[in-house]
């Protein structure tokens, strides 16, 4: 045990009338919604990197946090794990997520990195034996070290490609060892800064081959979880090869991986790509590649990825409505890929950020579930497309232009516009949110 969270009680559900800040007002893990426990709908995960590895810096300022586990030694890595599992227990968190660099110190070479990772994974495994918290997904940090400044899979240096592939192999092994339900690839450096030194065709082929190797290795080791790509637009590169859900799907189709790989969608990245969060979720579901989400938000007055905890029930309700419409999560979940602010220095701030976010998500889920159960929105959606339900109209899609022209002439078809009823549907939505 450590004393970092000393005096902070385990967070329990006390209901909406509670004035205890160390309590859930809306997140009741055992509450039943749409046939499942709330905990099983939301599948919350704590992000190891932002909660325990981030020092509080931003593009314009350095470290503000002073944590007793900061440093490059295995002893401190074990202390970090101790603190992490104490926090998981306080929150009663079902899951966590990690990169290799979050949990182990950087070694002098690949062999030392691997030894460090294997040692700390064994230690985390022992922590998990006494905890309810499981691993939602693991991943490799292929972006922070200067060796990745020109990418990992897309790097022009074959030695960096080789290092990256070998690192992913060890991280997949670690994820398998800890019973992870997914493995994620986040291509933060998979892009370019200028076309003056970039071969787009070569880099795209490298990325496709890299991902194919990951899928092949998944099957080789018998990993039963999902392989997920996290779409990322621009920042830090000028262009990213996995810009948004649509771009990722086109990439997967090109390399024959659309049935092997799904997406982990982040709210902040969706906004930076010029979309809404719910759009990206709905599109992924329609394409059959929805996997999981990273829950955070951006500061809409800033032009970069600020990774703040969610605080808007209406925003999150639209996201959860699309998740429920898609049938809910299978192996995925709600990972809080969010940072407390640089000025939030106290251990209590880290706990309460998660408490508030979990309550926001719970309220949003309840609103979304109630609206879906009501059925009004779906009835309006079905009515809008009802004309396609007749045999003659369904036949349009398998017909040809000349035959369709003949039908229009013969039947005197002269369509008139019909209302999309947007305001009425927005009013319906707002009755529930």
ABEGO torsion letter per residue (X at the ends): XBAAABGBBBBBBAEAABABABBBAABBAABBBGGBBAAAAAGBBBBAAAAAABAGBBAABBBABBBAABEBBAAAAAAAAAAAAAAAAAAGBABBBBBAAAABBBBABAAAAAAAAAAAAAAAAAAAAABABBBABBBBBAAABAAAAAEBAABABAAAAAAAAAAAAAAAAAAAAAGBABBBBBBAABBBABAAABBAAAAAAAAAAAAAAAAAAAAAAGBABBBBBBBBBEOABABBABABAAAAAAAAAAAGAAAABBBBBBAAAAAAAGBBAAAAAAAAAAAGABABBBBBBBBAABABBAGBBBABAAAAAAAAAAAAAAGEBBABBBBBBBBBBAABABAAAAAAAAAAAAAAAAAAAAAAAAAAAAGAAAAAAAAAAAAAABAAAAAAAABBAAAAAAAAAAAGBBBBBBBAGAAAAAAAAAAAX
